[in-house]
Amino acid sequence: MYLIDRINQIYQRYKDYEWIYMLPLVVLSLKRKLEYFFFILHSEKGLPKSEDSQWYLNYAHSLLTDFKIGLHMNDLLYMGYNLVLAILIGVFKDEHTVVFIQAVTTASCVILVYFITLRLFNRITAIVASYFYATSWHITVWSMYILSDSLFMNLVLLNVFLLFKTLENNNKVIGSLFLVSSLLMLVFRPTGVLTLVFIFIYLVLNVKREQPINFLKRHRYKFICALLLVFIAGGLLLGADKFNPLLTSLQYNAKLVLYNIYAKGWIYDNPSDYDYFYRPDYRIDILGSLILSFLIHNWDHVLVLYGRRALAFIGWWVWKTDVRSVAGVIKLFKDIIPTLLFLLGTYAAMRNNIFRKTSIVWLVIVSIFLFCMVLFMDSMYRYKLPALPFICIICGYGVERWIRIMLLFINQLEGKLLQWNRNKHS
């Protein structure tokens, strides 16, 4: 009895110390990432690379050589990541060290997942969501590539965390860090523009109207000066035709997407057995716009393609369901569990009237979903990566609700058994 009482005293004393719950999760996350890092580092193939990886590395080395930033789409929309990678390469001189830092940073972001979830939901959900994040295979794999995806995922988590800290404390330093992270998202990769729009939608839905108005009043001169600088710089660049390379590259990439992905009915960025084949209409007769003409003339086929890509966003398993064998049914059940937990968490948030308060989690996922559905969806789900921490959060809430449902059921069953026992012996 003394031992039980002592354990209870220790629990009551330290139960509100979040680091007790968080520390094992950080250790687990670091263990998974670093074990895999050293495993592939000492393998025959070494650290994985893609074609994009080599482009980023070449660009980083060119920045270190002459520090010249171009005006094409990839130069400007990936400028943030290019600068970060160039700094890391310049300081550490070694690609392996860069990947190691990236792996440690990604593993440490389990702390951000924990605190974001704790603020929006509760401790049990925070623990479960952090566990899902720490053990996610996709998050571990993509943290080993020299690509913008993993660090962008970390940046989105940091931005959301700083947003909540700013709303809670109204601290100028935290607010400035939030603005800096927001600006960095705009130029880190194209997805950042769309994601930031949805984060500000959350602000509009959840912040009182007086707060942004008062903030603008306090800093009106700074905003006026900043806007004047932006307009002057934009006017000078426009007058000197400096935007032509950006506009030309945007049009070129749009044409590549339409004619190489849309026209071929590809679900992913490469052909697969599940693509949607049709005969596209290539006429360009609507306002002289290639994009408008293609989308309007082929709108019915494009909608079907969007539907397939939306389904594909769930995972590869949607194309490989097999209910004709016991093994296939078991595999389908395992594959569908995360989706069921996501749906349960979404339903519970609506049912408990916390959906508006927690909607930033869904809004970030929607922004990534729209980007994947309309533009790019890799067959290895690289572009889905920034949404995974937030999917983990919703699935974690689904697990927490399921636990509460089971406990409620057990309590009700226990009450009925006790009542039956009393009636039996009365």
C-alpha positions as a LaTeX table, in Angstrom:
\begin{tabular}{lrrr}
\hline
Residue & $x$ (\AA) & $y$ (\AA) & $z$ (\AA) \\
\hline
Met1 & 0.00 & 0.00 & 0.00 \\
Tyr2 & 2.86 & 2.37 & 0.81 \\
Leu3 & 4.42 & 1.78 & $-2.62$ \\
Ile4 & 1.10 & 2.45 & $-4.38$ \\
Asp5 & 0.55 & 5.64 & $-2.36$ \\
Arg6 & 4.10 & 6.78 & $-3.12$ \\
Ile7 & 3.66 & 6.20 & $-6.85$ \\
Asn8 & 0.38 & 8.11 & $-6.74$ \\
Gln9 & 2.08 & 11.02 & $-4.93$ \\
Ile10 & 4.83 & 11.16 & $-7.55$ \\
Tyr11 & 2.24 & 11.02 & $-10.34$ \\
Gln12 & 0.15 & 13.82 & $-8.81$ \\
Arg13 & 3.26 & 15.95 & $-8.39$ \\
Tyr14 & 4.65 & 15.60 & $-11.91$ \\
Lys15 & 1.56 & 14.87 & $-14.03$ \\
Asp16 & 1.35 & 18.42 & $-15.38$ \\
Tyr17 & 4.99 & 18.57 & $-16.50$ \\
Glu18 & 4.69 & 18.21 & $-20.26$ \\
Trp19 & 8.35 & 17.30 & $-20.77$ \\
Ile20 & 7.72 & 13.96 & $-19.00$ \\
Tyr21 & 5.35 & 12.94 & $-21.80$ \\
Met22 & 7.29 & 14.68 & $-24.56$ \\
Leu23 & 10.82 & 13.43 & $-23.83$ \\
Pro24 & 10.16 & 9.76 & $-24.74$ \\
Leu25 & 8.48 & 10.89 & $-27.96$ \\
Val26 & 11.49 & 13.04 & $-28.90$ \\
Val27 & 13.84 & 10.13 & $-28.18$ \\
Leu28 & 11.67 & 7.80 & $-30.28$ \\
Ser29 & 11.51 & 10.28 & $-33.16$ \\
Leu30 & 15.28 & 10.83 & $-33.11$ \\
Lys31 & 15.88 & 7.09 & $-32.89$ \\
Arg32 & 13.75 & 6.33 & $-35.97$ \\
Lys33 & 15.28 & 9.09 & $-38.10$ \\
Leu34 & 18.91 & 8.57 & $-37.12$ \\
Glu35 & 18.77 & 4.77 & $-37.29$ \\
Tyr36 & 17.54 & 5.02 & $-40.86$ \\
Phe37 & 20.07 & 7.78 & $-41.66$ \\
Phe38 & 23.08 & 5.70 & $-40.57$ \\
Phe39 & 21.61 & 2.59 & $-42.20$ \\
Ile40 & 21.38 & 4.15 & $-45.66$ \\
Leu41 & 24.60 & 6.12 & $-45.13$ \\
His42 & 26.57 & 2.87 & $-44.78$ \\
Ser43 & 24.61 & 1.00 & $-47.45$ \\
Glu44 & 25.96 & 0.39 & $-50.95$ \\
Lys45 & 23.78 & 3.08 & $-52.55$ \\
Gly46 & 24.37 & 5.70 & $-49.86$ \\
Leu47 & 22.03 & 8.64 & $-49.32$ \\
Pro48 & 19.14 & 8.75 & $-51.82$ \\
Lys49 & 19.00 & 11.41 & $-54.51$ \\
Ser50 & 16.50 & 12.46 & $-57.12$ \\
Glu51 & 16.84 & 14.59 & $-60.23$ \\
Asp52 & 15.50 & 17.55 & $-58.25$ \\
Ser53 & 18.15 & 16.96 & $-55.56$ \\
Gln54 & 20.95 & 17.46 & $-58.07$ \\
Trp55 & 19.29 & 20.62 & $-59.40$ \\
Tyr56 & 19.08 & 22.07 & $-55.86$ \\
Leu57 & 22.71 & 21.17 & $-55.14$ \\
Asn58 & 23.94 & 22.72 & $-58.40$ \\
Tyr59 & 21.95 & 25.87 & $-57.71$ \\
Ala60 & 23.28 & 26.10 & $-54.14$ \\
His61 & 26.87 & 25.80 & $-55.37$ \\
Ser62 & 26.26 & 28.46 & $-58.03$ \\
Leu63 & 24.88 & 30.78 & $-55.35$ \\
Leu64 & 28.01 & 30.26 & $-53.28$ \\
Thr65 & 30.17 & 31.00 & $-56.34$ \\
Asp66 & 28.60 & 34.19 & $-57.72$ \\
Phe67 & 25.43 & 34.74 & $-55.61$ \\
Lys68 & 23.21 & 35.42 & $-58.60$ \\
Ile69 & 19.47 & 34.78 & $-58.19$ \\
Gly70 & 17.60 & 34.44 & $-61.46$ \\
Leu71 & 14.09 & 35.67 & $-62.26$ \\
His72 & 12.58 & 32.40 & $-63.46$ \\
Met73 & 9.86 & 30.56 & $-61.51$ \\
Asn74 & 12.19 & 28.05 & $-59.84$ \\
Asp75 & 14.61 & 30.83 & $-58.89$ \\
Leu76 & 12.00 & 32.96 & $-57.13$ \\
Leu77 & 9.44 & 30.49 & $-55.79$ \\
Tyr78 & 12.18 & 28.26 & $-54.29$ \\
Met79 & 14.45 & 31.14 & $-53.28$ \\
Gly80 & 14.01 & 30.50 & $-49.53$ \\
Tyr81 & 15.04 & 26.86 & $-49.72$ \\
Asn82 & 17.85 & 27.61 & $-52.17$ \\
Leu83 & 19.34 & 30.16 & $-49.75$ \\
Val84 & 18.98 & 27.83 & $-46.74$ \\
Leu85 & 20.63 & 24.98 & $-48.64$ \\
Ala86 & 23.42 & 27.25 & $-49.90$ \\
Ile87 & 24.14 & 28.41 & $-46.33$ \\
Leu88 & 24.23 & 24.81 & $-45.04$ \\
Ile89 & 26.50 & 23.69 & $-47.89$ \\
Gly90 & 28.74 & 26.74 & $-47.40$ \\
Val91 & 29.09 & 26.14 & $-43.65$ \\
Phe92 & 29.38 & 22.34 & $-43.48$ \\
Lys93 & 30.81 & 21.60 & $-46.97$ \\
Asp94 & 29.29 & 18.12 & $-46.82$ \\
Glu95 & 25.94 & 16.86 & $-48.15$ \\
His96 & 25.82 & 14.10 & $-45.50$ \\
Thr97 & 25.98 & 16.66 & $-42.71$ \\
Val98 & 23.18 & 18.64 & $-44.35$ \\
Val99 & 20.96 & 15.54 & $-44.44$ \\
Phe100 & 21.89 & 14.74 & $-40.83$ \\
Ile101 & 20.82 & 18.25 & $-39.74$ \\
Gln102 & 17.63 & 17.88 & $-41.75$ \\
Ala103 & 16.88 & 14.51 & $-40.10$ \\
Val104 & 17.49 & 15.89 & $-36.59$ \\
Thr105 & 15.36 & 18.98 & $-37.33$ \\
Thr106 & 12.50 & 16.85 & $-38.66$ \\
Ala107 & 12.71 & 14.51 & $-35.67$ \\
Ser108 & 12.74 & 17.44 & $-33.22$ \\
Cys109 & 9.59 & 18.89 & $-34.79$ \\
Val110 & 7.67 & 16.25 & $-32.85$ \\
Ile111 & 7.80 & 18.90 & $-30.10$ \\
Leu112 & 5.84 & 21.31 & $-32.31$ \\
Val113 & 3.32 & 18.57 & $-33.14$ \\
Tyr114 & 2.87 & 17.88 & $-29.43$ \\
Phe115 & 2.30 & 21.51 & $-28.40$ \\
Ile116 & 0.05 & 22.35 & $-31.37$ \\
Thr117 & $-2.12$ & 19.31 & $-30.63$ \\
Leu118 & $-2.13$ & 20.03 & $-26.88$ \\
Arg119 & $-3.41$ & 23.54 & $-27.51$ \\
Leu120 & $-6.12$ & 22.45 & $-29.92$ \\
Phe121 & $-7.25$ & 19.18 & $-28.31$ \\
Asn122 & $-5.88$ & 17.45 & $-25.19$ \\
Arg123 & $-2.88$ & 15.60 & $-23.81$ \\
Ile124 & $-3.91$ & 12.11 & $-24.91$ \\
Thr125 & $-4.41$ & 13.33 & $-28.46$ \\
Ala126 & $-1.04$ & 15.12 & $-28.31$ \\
Ile127 & 0.75 & 11.93 & $-27.21$ \\
Val128 & $-0.93$ & 9.77 & $-29.86$ \\
Ala129 & $-0.43$ & 12.31 & $-32.67$ \\
Ser130 & 3.23 & 12.76 & $-31.72$ \\
Tyr131 & 3.70 & 8.99 & $-31.72$ \\
Phe132 & 2.19 & 8.77 & $-35.22$ \\
Tyr133 & 4.52 & 11.56 & $-36.37$ \\
Ala134 & 7.59 & 9.99 & $-34.77$ \\
Thr135 & 6.97 & 6.60 & $-36.37$ \\
Ser136 & 5.70 & 7.75 & $-39.80$ \\
Trp137 & 7.63 & 5.97 & $-42.52$ \\
His138 & 7.04 & 8.66 & $-45.16$ \\
Ile139 & 8.27 & 11.45 & $-42.87$ \\
Thr140 & 11.41 & 9.42 & $-42.10$ \\
Val141 & 12.13 & 8.58 & $-45.75$ \\
Trp142 & 11.73 & 12.07 & $-47.17$ \\
Ser143 & 13.88 & 13.61 & $-44.45$ \\
Met144 & 16.81 & 11.75 & $-46.08$ \\
Tyr145 & 16.54 & 13.57 & $-49.42$ \\
Ile146 & 18.07 & 16.93 & $-50.26$ \\
Leu147 & 14.73 & 18.39 & $-51.27$ \\
Ser148 & 12.55 & 21.25 & $-50.05$ \\
Asp149 & 9.69 & 19.02 & $-48.84$ \\
Ser150 & 10.94 & 17.99 & $-45.40$ \\
Leu151 & 12.16 & 21.43 & $-44.34$ \\
Phe152 & 8.99 & 23.01 & $-45.73$ \\
Met153 & 6.94 & 20.65 & $-43.54$ \\
Asn154 & 8.98 & 21.82 & $-40.54$ \\
Leu155 & 8.45 & 25.46 & $-41.56$ \\
Val156 & 4.66 & 25.01 & $-41.74$ \\
Leu157 & 4.63 & 23.44 & $-38.26$ \\
Leu158 & 6.76 & 26.29 & $-36.93$ \\
Asn159 & 4.50 & 28.89 & $-38.56$ \\
Val160 & 1.34 & 27.37 & $-37.02$ \\
Phe161 & 3.05 & 27.12 & $-33.60$ \\
Leu162 & 4.20 & 30.76 & $-33.75$ \\
Leu163 & 0.70 & 31.80 & $-34.82$ \\
Phe164 & $-0.80$ & 30.28 & $-31.67$ \\
Lys165 & 1.91 & 31.77 & $-29.44$ \\
Thr166 & 1.25 & 35.18 & $-31.01$ \\
Leu167 & $-2.50$ & 34.91 & $-30.41$ \\
Glu168 & $-1.95$ & 33.80 & $-26.80$ \\
Asn169 & 0.73 & 36.27 & $-25.67$ \\
Asn170 & 0.55 & 39.16 & $-28.15$ \\
Asn171 & 4.35 & 39.24 & $-27.84$ \\
Lys172 & 6.12 & 41.51 & $-30.35$ \\
Val173 & 9.11 & 39.19 & $-30.72$ \\
Ile174 & 6.94 & 36.11 & $-31.33$ \\
Gly175 & 4.73 & 38.14 & $-33.68$ \\
Ser176 & 7.79 & 39.23 & $-35.65$ \\
Leu177 & 9.00 & 35.63 & $-35.89$ \\
Phe178 & 5.56 & 34.61 & $-37.16$ \\
Leu179 & 5.72 & 37.29 & $-39.88$ \\
Val180 & 9.24 & 36.21 & $-40.85$ \\
Ser181 & 8.19 & 32.56 & $-41.09$ \\
Ser182 & 5.16 & 33.61 & $-43.16$ \\
Leu183 & 7.34 & 35.57 & $-45.60$ \\
Leu184 & 9.75 & 32.63 & $-45.82$ \\
Met185 & 6.85 & 30.29 & $-46.65$ \\
Leu186 & 5.97 & 32.49 & $-49.63$ \\
Val187 & 9.36 & 31.92 & $-51.26$ \\
Phe188 & 10.28 & 28.48 & $-49.86$ \\
Arg189 & 8.26 & 26.53 & $-52.40$ \\
Pro190 & 5.07 & 27.22 & $-54.44$ \\
Thr191 & 2.87 & 25.26 & $-52.01$ \\
Gly192 & 3.71 & 27.83 & $-49.34$ \\
Val193 & 1.68 & 30.54 & $-51.05$ \\
Leu194 & $-1.49$ & 28.43 & $-51.02$ \\
Thr195 & $-0.88$ & 27.11 & $-47.49$ \\
Leu196 & $-0.34$ & 30.59 & $-46.11$ \\
Val197 & $-3.62$ & 31.74 & $-47.68$ \\
Phe198 & $-5.48$ & 29.00 & $-45.81$ \\
Ile199 & $-3.66$ & 29.83 & $-42.55$ \\
Phe200 & $-4.88$ & 33.42 & $-42.88$ \\
Ile201 & $-8.39$ & 32.11 & $-43.56$ \\
Tyr202 & $-8.15$ & 30.51 & $-40.11$ \\
Leu203 & $-7.18$ & 33.90 & $-38.67$ \\
Val204 & $-10.20$ & 35.55 & $-40.29$ \\
Leu205 & $-12.51$ & 32.86 & $-38.91$ \\
Asn206 & $-11.14$ & 32.85 & $-35.36$ \\
Val207 & $-9.72$ & 36.28 & $-34.56$ \\
Lys208 & $-11.92$ & 39.14 & $-33.37$ \\
Arg209 & $-12.21$ & 41.94 & $-35.89$ \\
Glu210 & $-10.77$ & 44.47 & $-33.43$ \\
Gln211 & $-7.44$ & 42.65 & $-33.09$ \\
Pro212 & $-6.14$ & 43.05 & $-36.67$ \\
Ile213 & $-7.58$ & 46.59 & $-36.87$ \\
Asn214 & $-5.77$ & 47.65 & $-33.68$ \\
Phe215 & $-2.60$ & 45.94 & $-34.91$ \\
Leu216 & $-2.76$ & 47.84 & $-38.21$ \\
Lys217 & $-3.38$ & 51.13 & $-36.38$ \\
Arg218 & $-0.33$ & 50.64 & $-34.13$ \\
His219 & 1.94 & 49.84 & $-37.07$ \\
Arg220 & 0.27 & 51.90 & $-39.81$ \\
Tyr221 & 3.38 & 53.89 & $-40.73$ \\
Lys222 & 5.48 & 50.73 & $-41.04$ \\
Phe223 & 2.85 & 49.15 & $-43.30$ \\
Ile224 & 2.56 & 52.28 & $-45.44$ \\
Cys225 & 6.34 & 52.44 & $-45.90$ \\
Ala226 & 6.52 & 48.72 & $-46.68$ \\
Leu227 & 3.72 & 48.97 & $-49.25$ \\
Leu228 & 5.35 & 51.99 & $-50.88$ \\
Leu229 & 8.64 & 50.11 & $-51.17$ \\
Val230 & 6.87 & 47.10 & $-52.67$ \\
Phe231 & 4.98 & 49.23 & $-55.22$ \\
Ile232 & 8.09 & 51.22 & $-56.16$ \\
Ala233 & 10.22 & 48.08 & $-56.53$ \\
Gly234 & 7.43 & 46.36 & $-58.50$ \\
Gly235 & 7.03 & 49.38 & $-60.76$ \\
Leu236 & 10.75 & 49.59 & $-61.47$ \\
Leu237 & 10.96 & 45.86 & $-62.22$ \\
Leu238 & 7.86 & 46.01 & $-64.40$ \\
Gly239 & 9.16 & 49.04 & $-66.29$ \\
Ala240 & 12.46 & 47.30 & $-66.93$ \\
Asp241 & 10.69 & 44.14 & $-68.15$ \\
Lys242 & 12.27 & 42.12 & $-65.31$ \\
Phe243 & 9.06 & 40.12 & $-64.80$ \\
Asn244 & 9.17 & 38.66 & $-68.31$ \\
Pro245 & 11.34 & 35.65 & $-67.34$ \\
Leu246 & 9.00 & 34.85 & $-64.43$ \\
Leu247 & 5.85 & 35.12 & $-66.54$ \\
Thr248 & 7.40 & 33.15 & $-69.39$ \\
Ser249 & 8.53 & 30.35 & $-67.06$ \\
Leu250 & 5.11 & 30.24 & $-65.38$ \\
Gln251 & 3.38 & 29.89 & $-68.74$ \\
Tyr252 & 5.87 & 27.25 & $-69.85$ \\
Asn253 & 5.35 & 25.17 & $-66.69$ \\
Ala254 & 1.57 & 25.54 & $-66.98$ \\
Lys255 & 1.80 & 24.22 & $-70.54$ \\
Leu256 & 3.90 & 21.28 & $-69.33$ \\
Val257 & 1.30 & 20.40 & $-66.67$ \\
Leu258 & $-1.63$ & 20.66 & $-69.09$ \\
Tyr259 & $-0.08$ & 18.78 & $-72.01$ \\
Asn260 & 2.04 & 16.25 & $-70.09$ \\
Ile261 & $-0.31$ & 15.43 & $-67.19$ \\
Tyr262 & $-3.86$ & 16.66 & $-67.90$ \\
Ala263 & $-3.94$ & 15.74 & $-71.59$ \\
Lys264 & $-2.54$ & 12.27 & $-70.89$ \\
Gly265 & $-4.94$ & 11.72 & $-67.99$ \\
Trp266 & $-2.13$ & 11.00 & $-65.54$ \\
Ile267 & $-3.13$ & 10.65 & $-61.90$ \\
Tyr268 & 0.47 & 10.90 & $-60.76$ \\
Asp269 & 3.45 & 12.67 & $-62.33$ \\
Asn270 & 4.24 & 9.50 & $-64.25$ \\
Pro271 & 2.01 & 7.05 & $-66.15$ \\
Ser272 & 0.28 & 4.31 & $-64.15$ \\
Asp273 & $-2.27$ & 1.58 & $-64.76$ \\
Tyr274 & $-4.99$ & 3.72 & $-63.15$ \\
Asp275 & $-4.82$ & 6.78 & $-65.42$ \\
Tyr276 & $-7.87$ & 8.27 & $-67.16$ \\
Phe277 & $-7.50$ & 8.18 & $-70.94$ \\
Tyr278 & $-9.47$ & 10.53 & $-73.22$ \\
Arg279 & $-9.04$ & 12.51 & $-76.43$ \\
Pro280 & $-8.30$ & 16.13 & $-75.41$ \\
Asp281 & $-9.38$ & 19.22 & $-77.33$ \\
Tyr282 & $-6.29$ & 21.38 & $-77.96$ \\
Arg283 & $-8.03$ & 24.41 & $-79.51$ \\
Ile284 & $-6.81$ & 27.79 & $-78.20$ \\
Asp285 & $-9.72$ & 30.12 & $-78.94$ \\
Ile286 & $-10.80$ & 31.60 & $-75.57$ \\
Leu287 & $-9.16$ & 35.00 & $-74.90$ \\
Gly288 & $-6.04$ & 33.65 & $-76.55$ \\
Ser289 & $-5.28$ & 31.71 & $-73.35$ \\
Leu290 & $-3.89$ & 28.20 & $-73.58$ \\
Ile291 & $-4.90$ & 27.43 & $-69.98$ \\
Leu292 & $-8.49$ & 28.72 & $-70.18$ \\
Ser293 & $-9.08$ & 27.13 & $-73.58$ \\
Phe294 & $-7.87$ & 23.72 & $-72.47$ \\
Leu295 & $-9.78$ & 23.71 & $-69.15$ \\
Ile296 & $-13.06$ & 24.94 & $-70.69$ \\
His297 & $-13.00$ & 22.66 & $-73.72$ \\
Asn298 & $-12.10$ & 19.61 & $-71.62$ \\
Trp299 & $-13.91$ & 20.52 & $-68.39$ \\
Asp300 & $-15.81$ & 17.22 & $-68.07$ \\
His301 & $-12.67$ & 15.12 & $-68.48$ \\
Val302 & $-10.73$ & 17.40 & $-66.13$ \\
Leu303 & $-13.39$ & 16.92 & $-63.42$ \\
Val304 & $-13.13$ & 13.14 & $-63.77$ \\
Leu305 & $-9.35$ & 13.42 & $-63.52$ \\
Tyr306 & $-9.68$ & 15.58 & $-60.38$ \\
Gly307 & $-11.98$ & 12.96 & $-58.86$ \\
Arg308 & $-9.44$ & 10.23 & $-59.46$ \\
Arg309 & $-6.59$ & 12.33 & $-58.12$ \\
Ala310 & $-8.65$ & 13.18 & $-55.03$ \\
Leu311 & $-9.17$ & 9.48 & $-54.42$ \\
Ala312 & $-5.48$ & 8.80 & $-55.05$ \\
Phe313 & $-4.53$ & 11.35 & $-52.36$ \\
Ile314 & $-5.69$ & 8.84 & $-49.73$ \\
Gly315 & $-2.96$ & 6.39 & $-50.70$ \\
Trp316 & $-1.86$ & 3.77 & $-53.21$ \\
Trp317 & $-3.94$ & 1.13 & $-51.47$ \\
Val318 & $-7.19$ & 2.51 & $-52.96$ \\
Trp319 & $-6.16$ & 1.00 & $-56.31$ \\
Lys320 & $-5.06$ & $-2.33$ & $-54.84$ \\
Thr321 & $-8.04$ & $-3.45$ & $-52.77$ \\
Asp322 & $-8.73$ & $-7.18$ & $-52.83$ \\
Val323 & $-11.79$ & $-8.56$ & $-51.04$ \\
Arg324 & $-11.70$ & $-11.96$ & $-52.73$ \\
Ser325 & $-9.28$ & $-13.48$ & $-50.22$ \\
Val326 & $-8.86$ & $-13.44$ & $-46.45$ \\
Ala327 & $-5.36$ & $-11.94$ & $-46.78$ \\
Gly328 & $-6.75$ & $-9.20$ & $-49.03$ \\
Val329 & $-9.52$ & $-8.33$ & $-46.57$ \\
Ile330 & $-7.02$ & $-8.20$ & $-43.68$ \\
Lys331 & $-4.71$ & $-5.93$ & $-45.70$ \\
Leu332 & $-7.63$ & $-3.68$ & $-46.68$ \\
Phe333 & $-8.64$ & $-3.41$ & $-43.01$ \\
Lys334 & $-5.09$ & $-2.37$ & $-42.03$ \\
Asp335 & $-4.89$ & 0.15 & $-44.87$ \\
Ile336 & $-8.25$ & 1.75 & $-44.13$ \\
Ile337 & $-7.69$ & 2.24 & $-40.37$ \\
Pro338 & $-5.94$ & 5.66 & $-40.72$ \\
Thr339 & $-8.77$ & 6.90 & $-42.97$ \\
Leu340 & $-11.40$ & 5.72 & $-40.48$ \\
Leu341 & $-9.54$ & 7.42 & $-37.61$ \\
Phe342 & $-9.32$ & 10.62 & $-39.69$ \\
Leu343 & $-13.08$ & 10.52 & $-40.35$ \\
Leu344 & $-13.82$ & 9.79 & $-36.68$ \\
Gly345 & $-11.62$ & 12.69 & $-35.57$ \\
Thr346 & $-13.30$ & 15.03 & $-38.07$ \\
Tyr347 & $-16.80$ & 13.96 & $-37.01$ \\
Ala348 & $-15.92$ & 14.27 & $-33.31$ \\
Ala349 & $-14.54$ & 17.79 & $-33.79$ \\
Met350 & $-17.81$ & 18.84 & $-35.46$ \\
Arg351 & $-19.95$ & 17.02 & $-32.89$ \\
Asn352 & $-18.09$ & 18.60 & $-29.95$ \\
Asn353 & $-18.28$ & 22.11 & $-31.47$ \\
Ile354 & $-14.50$ & 22.56 & $-31.63$ \\
Phe355 & $-14.15$ & 22.35 & $-35.42$ \\
Arg356 & $-13.88$ & 26.11 & $-35.89$ \\
Lys357 & $-11.27$ & 26.43 & $-33.14$ \\
Thr358 & $-9.21$ & 23.53 & $-34.54$ \\
Ser359 & $-9.93$ & 24.16 & $-38.23$ \\
Ile360 & $-6.35$ & 25.22 & $-39.00$ \\
Val361 & $-5.40$ & 21.52 & $-39.03$ \\
Trp362 & $-7.95$ & 20.77 & $-41.76$ \\
Leu363 & $-7.20$ & 23.99 & $-43.64$ \\
Val364 & $-3.50$ & 23.14 & $-43.98$ \\
Ile365 & $-4.42$ & 19.67 & $-45.25$ \\
Val366 & $-6.89$ & 21.16 & $-47.74$ \\
Ser367 & $-4.21$ & 23.50 & $-49.10$ \\
Ile368 & $-1.82$ & 20.59 & $-49.70$ \\
Phe369 & $-4.68$ & 18.49 & $-51.10$ \\
Leu370 & $-5.63$ & 21.20 & $-53.63$ \\
Phe371 & $-2.01$ & 21.60 & $-54.70$ \\
Cys372 & $-1.66$ & 17.85 & $-55.27$ \\
Met373 & $-5.01$ & 17.50 & $-57.01$ \\
Val374 & $-4.62$ & 20.47 & $-59.37$ \\
Leu375 & $-0.86$ & 20.50 & $-60.01$ \\
Phe376 & 1.46 & 17.74 & $-58.83$ \\
Met377 & 1.00 & 14.37 & $-57.14$ \\
Asp378 & 4.05 & 12.16 & $-56.94$ \\
Ser379 & 3.50 & 8.39 & $-56.90$ \\
Met380 & 5.68 & 8.24 & $-53.75$ \\
Tyr381 & 3.52 & 10.97 & $-52.16$ \\
Arg382 & 6.38 & 13.40 & $-51.77$ \\
Tyr383 & 4.12 & 16.44 & $-52.28$ \\
Lys384 & 1.68 & 15.15 & $-49.66$ \\
Leu385 & 4.41 & 15.23 & $-47.00$ \\
Pro386 & 3.64 & 18.70 & $-45.47$ \\
Ala387 & 0.09 & 17.52 & $-44.70$ \\
Leu388 & 1.18 & 14.37 & $-42.83$ \\
Pro389 & 1.80 & 15.96 & $-39.38$ \\
Phe390 & $-1.69$ & 17.46 & $-39.46$ \\
Ile391 & $-3.22$ & 14.18 & $-40.62$ \\
Cys392 & $-1.43$ & 12.58 & $-37.64$ \\
Ile393 & $-3.10$ & 15.14 & $-35.36$ \\
Ile394 & $-6.60$ & 14.36 & $-36.64$ \\
Cys395 & $-5.98$ & 10.60 & $-36.50$ \\
Gly396 & $-4.68$ & 11.08 & $-32.96$ \\
Tyr397 & $-7.94$ & 12.78 & $-32.01$ \\
Gly398 & $-9.80$ & 9.88 & $-33.63$ \\
Val399 & $-7.86$ & 7.43 & $-31.41$ \\
Glu400 & $-8.59$ & 9.54 & $-28.32$ \\
Arg401 & $-12.32$ & 9.59 & $-29.13$ \\
Trp402 & $-12.29$ & 5.82 & $-29.74$ \\
Ile403 & $-10.62$ & 5.27 & $-26.35$ \\
Arg404 & $-13.30$ & 7.39 & $-24.66$ \\
Ile405 & $-16.06$ & 5.51 & $-26.46$ \\
Met406 & $-14.60$ & 2.17 & $-25.33$ \\
Leu407 & $-14.23$ & 3.39 & $-21.72$ \\
Leu408 & $-17.83$ & 4.63 & $-21.75$ \\
Phe409 & $-19.00$ & 1.29 & $-23.11$ \\
Ile410 & $-17.01$ & $-0.59$ & $-20.44$ \\
Asn411 & $-18.41$ & 1.63 & $-17.66$ \\
Gln412 & $-21.96$ & 1.10 & $-18.88$ \\
Leu413 & $-21.39$ & $-2.65$ & $-19.15$ \\
Glu414 & $-19.87$ & $-2.72$ & $-15.67$ \\
Gly415 & $-22.87$ & $-0.80$ & $-14.30$ \\
Lys416 & $-25.28$ & $-3.27$ & $-15.90$ \\
Leu417 & $-23.34$ & $-6.24$ & $-14.48$ \\
Leu418 & $-23.38$ & $-4.72$ & $-11.00$ \\
Gln419 & $-27.11$ & $-4.07$ & $-11.28$ \\
Trp420 & $-27.68$ & $-7.64$ & $-12.50$ \\
Asn421 & $-25.61$ & $-8.97$ & $-9.58$ \\
Arg422 & $-27.63$ & $-6.95$ & $-7.06$ \\
Asn423 & $-30.93$ & $-8.18$ & $-8.54$ \\
Lys424 & $-29.67$ & $-11.75$ & $-8.47$ \\
His425 & $-28.82$ & $-11.68$ & $-4.77$ \\
Ser426 & $-31.69$ & $-9.49$ & $-3.57$ \\
\hline
\end{tabular}
